């Protein structure tokens, strides 16, 4: 007979390990459910609401400059979330740059590009490819995109001179005239 006997102490230690494993598995499952619930709640809430104050943020550009609430105050601010791997972002890139060059001399319009979940080399390659001259920077830790509750890219938010969200575009702009039509009503003559 090949009977292997174990002492009560050995049986106890063999049961303790699986018990800790089960506890750990339940904790991990609970944490995963909490994360999924938070993501679903965020998506259900949708983007920030027009007419409300949007989240404030400070963007560190790829050039190392800081653009924050002080630089945005009293200006119409276009905030564009994009990614180098995003084909619809590429479709609107030239029109956004043209709009920036049109409005920049006024001094009361600011464009900010926010690279979402992208690497710096890929982002800089995108900026160079489309000759983008308005300030752009990475969304480190996705803190800005989470505050704006974005669901994908491109997404554009336009803030009026009073600091209220005036316009939300959850898809690419299709023309320069569409961009102008969203900004012009917010400008003083």
C-alpha positions in Angstrom: 0.0 0.0 0.0 1.3 3.4 -0.9 -0.3 5.6 1.7 1.3 8.9 2.3 0.3 10.4 5.6 0.7 13.9 6.6 0.7 15.4 10.1 -2.0 17.8 11.1 0.4 20.7 11.0 1.2 19.9 7.3 -2.5 19.6 6.5 -3.1 23.0 8.1 -0.3 24.7 6.1 -1.5 23.1 2.9 -5.0 24.5 3.5 -3.8 28.0 4.5 -2.0 28.6 1.2 -5.1 28.0 -0.9 -7.2 30.0 1.5 -4.9 33.0 1.1 -5.0 32.4 -2.6 -8.8 32.5 -2.6 -8.9 35.7 -0.5 -6.4 37.3 -2.9 -8.5 36.2 -5.9 -11.6 37.7 -4.3 -9.8 41.0 -3.5 -8.5 41.2 -7.1 -12.0 40.5 -8.5 -13.5 43.1 -6.3 -10.9 45.7 -7.4 -11.5 44.8 -11.0 -15.3 45.3 -10.6 -14.7 48.7 -8.9 -12.6 49.8 -11.9 -15.1 48.6 -14.4 -17.9 50.4 -12.5 -15.9 53.6 -12.5 -15.2 53.4 -16.2 -18.9 52.7 -17.0 -20.0 55.6 -14.8 -17.6 57.9 -16.5 -18.9 56.9 -20.0 -22.5 57.2 -18.8 -21.9 60.7 -17.6 -20.6 61.7 -21.1 -18.4 64.7 -21.8 -18.4 67.8 -19.7 -21.5 69.9 -20.3 -21.8 73.0 -22.5 -22.5 76.1 -20.5 -20.6 74.8 -17.5 -17.1 75.6 -16.3 -14.8 72.9 -17.8 -12.0 71.3 -15.7 -9.0 73.5 -15.2 -5.6 72.1 -16.1 -2.0 73.1 -16.8 -0.4 71.6 -19.9 3.4 71.2 -20.1 4.1 71.4 -23.8 6.6 69.4 -25.7 8.7 72.5 -25.7 8.7 72.5 -21.9 6.4 75.6 -21.5 3.5 75.6 -19.1 0.1 76.7 -20.3 -2.5 77.0 -17.6 -5.5 79.0 -16.4 -3.6 82.3 -16.4 -2.7 81.9 -20.1 -6.3 80.9 -21.0 -8.0 83.7 -19.1 -10.1 86.0 -21.3 -9.4 84.0 -24.4 -11.4 81.6 -26.6 -9.6 78.3 -26.0 -9.8 75.4 -28.4 -8.7 72.1 -26.6 -8.1 69.3 -29.1 -7.4 65.7 -27.9 -5.6 63.7 -30.6 -3.2 60.8 -31.1 -0.5 60.1 -33.7 -2.1 56.7 -34.5 -5.6 58.2 -35.0 -6.6 58.4 -38.7 -9.6 60.8 -38.1 -7.1 63.1 -36.2 -5.0 63.2 -39.3 -8.0 64.3 -41.4 -8.6 67.4 -39.3 -4.9 68.3 -38.5 -4.4 70.6 -41.5 -7.7 72.4 -40.9 -6.9 73.0 -37.3 -3.5 74.3 -38.1 -5.0 76.7 -40.8 -7.6 77.9 -38.2 -4.8 78.5 -35.7 -2.8 80.5 -38.2 -5.9 82.5 -39.0 -6.8 83.3 -35.4 -3.3 83.6 -33.8 -2.6 87.2 -34.8 -5.8 88.3 -32.9 -4.2 87.3 -29.5 -7.6 86.4 -28.0 -7.7 82.8 -29.3 -5.6 80.0 -28.0 -5.4 76.5 -29.5 -4.0 73.6 -27.3 -3.3 70.1 -28.6 -3.3 67.3 -26.1 -1.6 64.1 -27.2 -3.7 61.3 -25.6 -2.0 57.9 -24.8 0.8 58.5 -27.2 4.6 58.3 -27.0 6.6 61.5 -27.2 8.5 60.4 -30.4 5.3 59.5 -32.2 3.6 62.7 -31.1 6.5 64.9 -32.2 6.5 63.0 -35.5 2.8 63.8 -36.0 3.4 67.5 -35.1 6.2 67.7 -37.6 4.3 65.8 -40.3 1.4 68.2 -40.2 3.5 71.3 -39.5 1.5 72.1 -36.3 2.6 75.3 -34.7 0.1 75.8 -31.9 1.0 74.6 -28.4 0.9 70.8 -27.9 1.8 68.5 -25.0 1.3 65.1 -23.6 -1.6 64.1 -21.3 0.7 62.5 -18.7 -1.2 60.0 -16.7 -4.3 60.8 -18.8 -5.3 63.3 -16.0 -6.7 65.9 -18.4 -8.6 63.5 -20.6 -10.1 61.9 -17.5 -11.2 65.3 -16.2 -12.9 66.0 -19.5 -14.3 62.4 -19.6 -13.2 61.9 -23.2 -14.3 58.7 -24.9 -11.9 58.7 -27.8 -10.0 60.9 -30.2 -10.3 63.3 -31.8 -12.4 65.3 -29.4 -12.4 69.1 -29.3 -13.7 71.4 -26.6 -14.1 75.2 -27.1 -14.1 77.4 -24.0 -15.5 81.0 -24.3 -13.8 84.2 -23.0 -15.7 83.8 -19.7 -14.3 80.4 -19.1 -17.4 78.5 -19.9 -17.6 75.5 -22.2 -19.3 76.7 -25.4 -18.8 73.8 -27.8 -18.0 70.1 -27.9 -17.1 68.1 -31.0 -16.8 64.4 -30.4 -15.6 63.7 -34.0 -13.1 65.3 -36.4 -13.8 68.7 -37.9 -14.4 68.3 -41.6 -13.4 71.8 -42.8 -11.8 75.1 -41.9 -15.3 76.7 -42.2 -16.7 74.3 -39.6 -14.0 75.4 -37.2 -14.5 79.1 -37.9 -18.3 78.6 -37.4 -17.7 77.2 -33.9 -15.2 80.0 -32.9 -16.4 83.2 -34.6 -19.7 83.6 -32.5 -17.5 83.6 -29.4 -15.3 86.5 -30.5 -15.9 90.2 -29.9 -16.1 92.3 -33.1 
